[in-house]
């Protein structure tokens, strides 16, 4: 216990986790018949803002588009935001920015993954389970590109998911 004496601990609290926005347009859901391979594009970004001192809203925005390679028509168009309110005490500057860009989105991601899976099922499509996202690597990449308030998981040049 002596090694903990004199160390200051940073405090991060989850006040609320909620779905902020959902939009689902399902055109000709999957029927089990062969209709070409689906082409799936997933865009994910993270945003945050202060609600009051030491209280922040962080959100993950998802945009999922499903097309079939044989006709390229949009079969499913889904957008949603998974958000949370976090109390963050005893942090400022770059340390606060890192927590808002890495730790808070990492807390929200399992909720967003479950929501995506459920919405795809309710839209008439097979479930879609996302792989884990390395928010720390994305934050580092965003810093190199000069973005600090928003992190995107999509390379804008070709639309590919970069996690």
C-alpha positions in Angstrom: 0.0 0.0 0.0 3.0 2.3 0.6 3.6 2.6 -3.2 0.2 4.2 -3.6 0.8 6.8 -1.0 1.2 10.3 -2.5 0.0 9.3 -6.0 -2.9 11.2 -7.5 -5.5 9.1 -9.2 -7.5 10.4 -12.2 -11.2 9.9 -12.0 -13.5 9.0 -14.9 -17.1 8.2 -14.2 -19.9 7.0 -16.5 -23.0 9.0 -15.8 -25.2 7.7 -18.7 -25.0 5.6 -21.8 -27.7 6.0 -24.4 -28.7 5.8 -28.1 -28.8 9.4 -29.4 -30.1 8.9 -32.9 -31.2 6.0 -35.2 -32.2 6.0 -38.9 -32.8 2.7 -40.7 -33.9 2.3 -44.3 -34.2 -1.3 -45.3 -34.8 -2.0 -49.0 -35.4 -5.6 -50.0 -34.0 -7.3 -47.0 -32.0 -10.5 -47.3 -34.2 -13.4 -48.3 -31.7 -16.2 -48.4 -31.7 -16.3 -52.3 -28.5 -15.6 -54.0 -28.5 -12.0 -55.2 -24.8 -11.3 -55.5 -22.3 -10.7 -52.8 -23.1 -7.8 -50.4 -20.8 -4.9 -50.4 -20.7 -3.3 -46.9 -19.3 0.1 -46.1 -19.1 1.1 -42.4 -18.1 4.7 -41.5 -17.4 5.3 -37.8 -16.4 8.6 -36.2 -16.1 9.9 -32.6 -17.1 13.3 -31.3 -17.1 15.0 -27.9 -18.0 18.2 -26.3 -18.2 19.7 -22.8 -21.7 19.9 -21.2 -20.3 21.7 -18.2 -17.1 21.8 -16.2 -15.9 18.2 -15.7 -18.9 16.7 -17.6 -18.6 15.6 -21.2 -20.8 14.0 -23.9 -18.9 11.6 -26.2 -20.6 9.9 -29.1 -19.8 7.3 -31.7 -21.5 7.9 -35.1 -22.0 4.9 -37.4 -23.1 4.9 -41.0 -23.6 1.5 -42.6 -24.5 1.0 -46.2 -25.2 -2.4 -47.7 -25.2 -2.9 -51.5 -25.1 -5.9 -53.7 -22.4 -6.1 -56.3 -24.8 -7.3 -59.1 -26.9 -4.1 -59.1 -25.1 -1.7 -56.7 -28.5 -0.5 -55.3 -28.5 0.4 -51.6 -30.2 -2.5 -49.7 -29.7 -1.1 -46.2 -28.9 2.4 -45.1 -28.3 2.7 -41.4 -27.1 5.6 -39.3 -27.0 5.8 -35.5 -25.2 7.5 -32.6 -24.2 5.7 -29.4 -23.5 8.4 -26.8 -22.5 8.7 -23.2 -22.1 11.3 -20.5 -18.8 11.1 -18.6 -17.6 12.9 -15.5 -13.9 13.5 -15.8 -12.1 15.0 -12.8 -8.5 16.1 -12.3 -7.6 16.1 -16.0 -6.8 18.8 -18.4 -4.9 19.5 -21.7 -3.6 16.6 -23.7 -4.5 14.1 -21.0 -8.1 15.1 -21.1 -8.1 15.0 -24.9 -6.7 11.5 -24.9 -9.3 10.2 -22.4 -12.1 11.8 -24.5 -10.8 10.3 -27.7 -9.6 6.8 -26.5 -11.1 5.8 -23.1 -14.6 7.1 -23.5 -15.2 5.7 -27.0 -13.8 2.4 -25.8 -16.5 2.3 -23.1 -19.2 3.1 -25.7 -18.1 0.6 -28.4 -19.6 -2.6 -26.9 -23.0 -0.9 -26.7 -22.7 0.3 -30.3 -21.6 -3.1 -31.5 -24.7 -4.7 -29.8 -27.0 -2.0 -31.2 -25.6 -2.5 -34.8 -26.2 -6.3 -34.5 -29.8 -5.8 -33.3 -30.6 -3.1 -35.9 -29.4 -5.2 -38.8 -31.5 -8.2 -37.5 -34.6 -5.9 -37.2 -34.0 -4.5 -40.7 -34.2 -8.1 -42.1 -30.5 -8.7 -42.5 -28.1 -11.2 -40.9 -26.4 -10.0 -37.7 -23.2 -7.9 -38.2 -20.6 -8.1 -35.5 -17.8 -5.6 -35.6 -14.2 -6.4 -34.7 -12.6 -4.4 -31.9 -11.4 -0.9 -32.7 -8.0 0.4 -31.6 -9.0 3.9 -30.5 -5.5 4.8 -29.4 -4.1 4.1 -32.9 -6.9 6.1 -34.4 -6.2 9.0 -32.1 -2.5 9.0 -33.0 -3.4 9.0 -36.7 -5.9 11.8 -36.2 -3.2 13.9 -34.4 -0.8 13.4 -37.3 -3.5 14.7 -39.6 -4.2 17.6 -37.4 -7.7 16.6 -36.2 -8.4 16.9 -32.5 -12.2 17.0 -31.9 -13.3 14.2 -34.3 -11.8 10.9 -35.2 -12.8 9.0 -38.3 -12.2 5.3 -38.9 -12.6 5.8 -42.6 -9.8 6.7 -45.1 -11.6 9.3 -47.2 -9.6 8.4 -50.3 -11.2 5.0 -50.8 -13.9 4.6 -48.1 -12.2 1.6 -46.5 -12.4 1.0 -42.8 -9.0 1.6 -41.2 -9.2 -0.4 -38.0 
